[in-house]
Amino acid sequence: MGRVQDKVVMITGAGSGAGRADALLLAKEGAKIIATDANFETAKATAAEIGGDAIALPLNITREEDWVAAFAAAKEKFGHVDVLVNNAGLGGSAPLAEMTDEQWNVVLDVTLTGTFRMMRAMLPHMMARKSGIMVNNASVLGWRAQKLQAHYAAAKAGVMALTRCAAVEAAEHNIRINAVSPSLAMHEFLNRVTSDELLAQLTSREAYGRAAETWEIANVIIFLASDYATYMTGEVVAVSSQRA
């Protein structure tokens, strides 16, 4: 349909899971993809699958030097970035009473502070162009409670608040900032870090009796990145079939 035709889109965590699905579907809709990931090999695999002028860049969002190098490479290739999709994040499971500072800090550093770093770095570029779009990846856990997920839920709630506040600041520069909030999207990373028992329990809470496919989340991201969403900013869009 060409909903994001010729838009230059940078995606973090694009080497696997939801980020890879975002990259593939955005490319099908006409976007020029910059696939970034801390695991450079997986980012290269995503770019190779897309083909054309897609590029892959190594990017650990906890390191400022990685962002500087990635943005310089993106500008050299395309001249600018139209859309930033902040997909990269980190989860885990731990009871709060036993959670270590390290467990708490690493999830917050990647999932919340990493998103902040990317937005902070991208905003001056978009402000100078008086144009830009950001889509952040949140989670329904920013609203809802789940055992063993205090650090991840806190991080995703922070992403929601960050999205809303940044959107108000950016609006005068013609920059739109929104977030998606999936309930349960099945991908290989989730399978690695979540027990079969918990996955079955989470799936049973979904009204359709199944998890979302990653492309179903990506479709909403494409909408927010497209010109169909020009009046939306500061919104957190739930992509969920959970029962009330």
N, C-alpha and C positions, 0 to 999 in steps of 0.2 A: 504493500500500500504506500510505501514511501513516506511514512509518518515523520521520520527524522532524516529525510533525504539530505545528504551532504553535510550534516552536522558532524563536527569533530567531537567525539565522545571519549573521555578518559574514564576507565573503570578500574577501581582498586579491587584486589582479590579476584581477578578475572581468570585465574588459572584453573579453577575447579568450582563445582557446586553452583550456587546461585549466580555468582559473578561470571562464570563461563556462559551460563544460559543467557544472562543479560547481554553479553558481548555478541553471541551468535544471533540472537533475535534482533538486536539493534542493527547489526550489520545487514540482516535481511530486509530491514526497513530503510536501508539506504545510508546509514551512518558510517563515518570513517572512524575506525576503532583504534584506540590506544589501550592495549591490554596490559595491565600492570599486576605484579604479584611479587611477594617476597620470595616465592619459589619461581625463579626466572624460567626454568625449564617448562613448567606448566603454562606460564604466560606465553611462551613461544609456541607451544602446542595449540593454544587457543587462536593466536594470530595466524598460524599456518593453516588451521582449519578454515578460517575465514577467507584467507587469501587476499588478493588485490593489494590495496595500499595499507592494510592493517599492519600495525607494528606492535611489538612486545617490548616492555621495559621492566627492569628489575626495580622493585619499590617496596621497601619495608616502611610502613607508614609511621613507625615509631622513631625513624631516623630522618632528621631534617636534610642531611646531605643527600639522601636518596631522592627526596622530593625535588631538591634543586636540580639534580642531574636529570631526573625524569622530565621535569617541566622544560628544561633547556632542550632536550631531545625532541619533545613534542612540538615546541615552537619552531625548531629547525625543520621538522618534517612538514607541519601543516600551517605554521604561522600563528595559530591561536587554538584555543579550546572553547567550544561552545557549551559543552555539557560535562559536568563532573558527576559520576555515580560513585558514591561512597558505600561500597559493598563490604570491604574488608572488616572483619571482626573476629573475636575469639570468645568461645564459651568455655564451659566446664561445669562440673557438679561438685558441690561441697556443702555440708551442713554449716550454718552460720557459726554455731558454737565452736566448731573445729577449724574454721577457715583461717588460713594464715594470711599475713599481710601480703606475702608474695602472690598467693592465689588471687586475692582481691585486686592487687595493683596491676598484675599483668592483664587481667580482663578489662579493667578500666582504661589502662594505657592504650591498648590496641583498639578497643571497641568505641570508647568515647573520646579519649584524648587524641587518638589517631584521626578520627573524623574531624575534630576541631583543627588539628594541624593542617589537614588537606584543605579545609574550607578557608582557613586563614591565609594559606599560601595562594589559593586560587582567586580570592576576592579582589585583590588589587588589579590583577590582569583583567577580570571581567568588568570591574568598575571603570577602568581606562577605556574599555570598548563600549561601555554603556549597554552591555548585553551579556546574558549568561543564564545558565540553568544549573541547579544542583539538585540531586535526588539522593537522600540519605536512606540507609537501610536500618530501620528500627525493628521492633518486635512487639507483638501483643503483650509480652511479658513486661513491657513498660507500663502497662495498665493493669495486668492481671497477675495473680500470685501463683507461684509454683515452688514446691519444696526444692531445696538444694541449688536454687538459682538466684540467690540474693545479689551476687556480684554482677551477673549478666543482666538481670532485670534492672538493677540500678543504672548500669551503663546504658541500656536501651532507653530508659526513661530520660536519662541525660541527653541522649541523641534527639529525642522528641523536643525537649525544652530548648536545646541548642538550635534546632531547626526553626522553631517559632521565633526565637529572639533574633537570630541572624537574618531571617526573612524580613523582619521589620526594618532592620538596618539597611538591607540591600535593596529594598523596593525602590527607593529614590534613584537608584542607579540602573533601573530596568533589569534587575536580576531576580529570578524566581527561585525559591528554595523550599522544597517539600520533602516529605519522607513517606516511605511505604512501611507498613507494619504487618508482616505476615504472621499467621498463627503457626502453621506447621507445613514446611516445604521439604520434600524428601530429596536428599542428595547424598553423595558418597561420604562427605565429611560428617554429616549428621549421623550416618550409620556407624561411623567409626567411634564416635564419642558418646553415643547413647545406647543403652541396653535395649534388647528386643522387647523386654517387658515394659519399659517406659514408653517406647515407641508405640506399642500396642495400646497402652493406656491413653496416650495423647491422641492417637488416631480415633479412638472410641469417642472422644469429645467433639469430633468434627461432625457437623450435620450431614455431610455427604458420606461419612464413614471411611474417608480416605484422606491422606495428606495431599496438599497441592503439589502439582508438578512445578518445577522451577520456571518453566516458560509461562505459567499462569501468573507468577509474580512479575516476571520480566515484562509482560504485557502492560501491567499497570505502570511500571517504570517508564516504558516507552510513551504511554499517554502523558505522564507528567513531564517528560522531556520534549514533547511535541508542541506544536502550535495550537493543539486542541485544548490546552490547559493554561492559556495565557492570562487568565484572571485568578488563577490559584497560586497562593504563596502562603507559607507558614502552616500548611495543612499536613496532617499525618493521616494517611489513607490506609485503613485496615484492609488487608487482603486475607479474609478469614471466613470460614464457614462454621465457626464454633457456635454451639447453642448458647442462648442468652443465660 
